[in-house]
Each structure stands twice: as C-alpha cells, then as structure tokens.
Amino acid sequence: MSHHAALQELLHTRHSCRAFKSDAVPHDVISHILHDAGRAPSWCNAQPWKVIVTSGTQTETFREAMASAFDKGAPAPDYPFPATYTGAHLERRRTCGFQLYEAVGIGRGDREGRARQMRENYTLFGAPHVAVITCPKELGPYGVLDCGGFITAFCLSAKAQGIGTVPQAALSLFSDTIRTHFDIPEDRNVLAAISFGFPEDEAPINTFRTDRAALDEFVDWRD
C-alpha cells in the first residue's frame, strides 16, 4: 500500500469512539502515539502542547472528578464555547446528534435519555486512558491552532495502531476542575482532552458514521 493510500485509509476510517474495552493500552504504544503526534506542524516550531496522560487509578479518580463537576453544573471553560451554530454548521451538528441518539435508542423527545448520554462525556465513555491537552495562554488562537494539529495527529496515529479515540472539547467546559485536579499552572489553558483505549467495535454507539462535505461546499476554486 502506498503512503497516500495508507493515509487515506486512516482518514476515511477514523471515527470518534464512544465505547471502550477496559484493557489498558501498553505504555510503549501510548509513547509511539505521542511521539507521532509531536511531529505535528506548529508556528515557528513552538510545539505549544503539553499533555497529561492517565492510566489505571489516575483515570478513575479523574473520571470521578469530571462526573462530579458535571453533576454540580458550574461550567468555567478557559476558552469560550461557540456562541451559536447556524446554516450548514447547525445542520451538521444536529445530524450528528440524531445519529448518535438513534444508535443508542434515544428518541428525539427523550430529554432524560439525552442528559444521561451527555454525562457519558464526563465518565470518559468508559475509556481506560485520557490525554488532557493544555496550551500557553500567551499564544492565543495560534497556539490553539497548533494544538489542533497535535490532536489530529494523535488520533490518526492511534487509529494506525488499533486504538480508538474521541477528542472531547466537552471536558474543557470544566477547566477549573481539571486545573485543580492536575495542578496545571495558571499560564496554561485547558483546551481539550482525548479519551482513548481499545475500541468496543460491536457497541451500537460505535456503529454510526458522520458524512463529510463535498469539495465545492468548502473550496473556493480560483483557476
């Protein structure tokens, strides 16, 4: 298989995994993923990302802390969440949500079911590991851009090694909890997290796939 074909295979088959086996990922596999992700491009080679990776009891205590924060319901994100979604962005968001709820048998009018499913974000979908990504405050949106590249590279490397991932901005809704839990310095913002582990492929929630826009929907050709 050519390099391009291999990359296409990863890009087209990677998906957000929301059900995991309890088995721990070997340390050397996690290290390989992190080494690969560290090759992501960044402005002036700043490499602004710092990553906290949990395993074992550290994952469990973090899971408990995040579930408790969600239950208390006092959001304090370091980065503002989108003010609104409109047009195609809103439509794609709704479609993704409907696909997820349908996969797990939650009806459109089942608010309690949706709330329970939302809470799964904060129990890390049962994943045995989580990677918390922080970014220097001083770098602003360009540091965030660089860290986005790191997250993409992390997910693709994980996929290549049979590891499921789900990038989660939702966890950063409670950045203050994460900062306290891991004693993160004030000069760094909590950006996102990636829950990861061996995927439970047969779980209904892992069976749906989102569509992608056609080129003409996002490319302005200037020939």
N, C-alpha and C positions, 0 to 999 in steps of 0.2 A: 504494500500500500504506500502511495506517495505521501510526502509530508502534508500536501494540501488535502488529500483525501482523508488522512488521519485527523487533521484539524476540523474538516467539515463534519466528520463523524462525531467528534466531541461536541461541536457547537450545535448540531442538529439533534443530538440525543440527550444532552444535559437537560435536567429539569429540576425544579425545586422539590426536594424530597421532604415529605412530612410524616413519615413513619420509618422508624429505625429499629434494627436489631440491638439488643443490649450489649453485644460483644464489643469490647474495646478495640480500637484501631491500633495496630502496633506502632510503637514510638518511631521506628525508622520510616514507616510510611508517612506519618504526620510530618516528620522532618523533611522528607522529599517534597511533599506538597508545599511546605513553607519555603523551601529553597527555590522551587519553581516560581511561586508567587512573587518572591523577592526579585525576580527578573522583570517584573512589570516596568514599563517606562514611567519616568517621572520628570517633572520640570527641573532642569539643572542637576539631574540625578540626586535630588534631595532625599528620595526614599523616605517620605514622611511617616509612613505607617509604623505603628508599634502594635504588637499582637499579644494578647493574653490567651493562652490555650489551657483548657481544663480537661482533666480526666478523673475518673473514679469519684472519691468523696468530694473533690473540689467541684465537679459538675453537679453533684447532688445538692450541695449547700447553695450553689448559685441558682439552681433550679428553684429551690425553696424560696430564696430571696426574691426572685423575679415574680413568682406566683403570688407571693405576699404583697409585693408592690402593686401588681395589677389589681388584686382584690381590694386594696385600700383606695386605688383610683385617684392618685395625685400626680399627674404627669409633670415632668420637668426636663424636657429634652434640651440638649446642648445646641442642636440645630433646629430651626423652625421647620415644622412639617408643612407640606403643601397647603396653601390656603383653600384651594378648591381644585376640582378637576372639571374640565369642560370638553365638549366636542369628542374627538376620537379618543382622547385620553380617558375621559369618563366612560365611554362605551367599552374600551378595553378593560378598564378596571372592573366594571360591572360584570362583563362576560367572564372574566377570570374568577370572580367571586361566585357567580352562579355555577360555574363548572365545579369549583371546589365543593360547594354545598351539596350539589347534586350527587357528586361522587360518594359522599358520606351519608346521603339520605336525609339531608336537612331541607325542608320545604321553604319556599320564599317567605312565608309568613311566620316561620318559627323563630322568633326573636331569642328565645331562651337557648335554642339549639345553636344559633349563630354566636351567642355570647360564650357558650361552652367551647365552641370551636375556636373562637378568638383567644380564649385563655390558653389553648394549646401552644400558642406562640411563646407564652411565658413559662411553660414547662419544657420548652425546647423540643417539642414534638417527641419527647422521649429519647432524644439523641444522647449518646454517651460522652460526647465532647462538644465544646463550643469554643470558637475563636472570637474574642472581642477586639475590634479594631478601633484604635484611637488615632487622632490627627492633631498636629500642633495648631493651637488657636491662631498663631501669628500668620499662618499660611492661607487662611481664609478659604474661599471656594476652590482655589487651585490645589491646595493640599487635599481637599475632598476629592477633586477630580483624580489626582494621583492614587488615592486610596481606593477609588472605584476600580481602577485598573488592577490593583492588587487583589481585590475581591474576585474579579472576573478570572484572573489567572489562577487563584486558589481553587475556584470551583471547577475549572477545566482540568487542572492537574489532578484534583480529587477524582473526577469522573474517569480520567485515564487509568486510575489505579483501583477502580471499582468502589469508590467511596461516594456516598450520597451527601449532598449539601443543600442547605436552604439559607440564603442570605436574609437577614432579618433586621430591617430598619425599626420594626415594632419594638424591639428591646430597648432601643435608644430613647424611646418615649420616657423611660425612667432612668435617664442618665445619672441622676443624683444617687440612686440606689447602686448602680454599677460602680460609680466613682468611689463611694464609701466602701462597698464590698471588696474591691480590689486595691483600694488606696491609690487611685490614679491621680497624678499631680494636676493642679489647677491649670497649668499651661497647656493641657491637652484636652480635646473634646472627645466625647464618646460618639462615634459615628454610626456604627452598626455592629452586628455580630453574625457569625456563620455557625449554625448548628450542623454537626456532621457525624457520620458513622456509616456502618454498613446498611444499605437500604433494605427495607422490608418490601420487596418488589410486588408482592401479591396484595398488599394492603390497598383497599379501594381508593384511599386518598392519593395514592401514588400512580393511579391509572390514567388520570386525565392529562391532557397536554394543551398548552395555550398556542394560539396562532401567532404568526408574525406578519407584519405589514408588508405589502408588496413594495418593490423599489420606488415606484412612482408616487407612493404615499409619503416618502420621506427624502427623496432625492430630487433636487432641482438641477436637471441637466443643463449645462451651458456649453453646447457644442459650437 
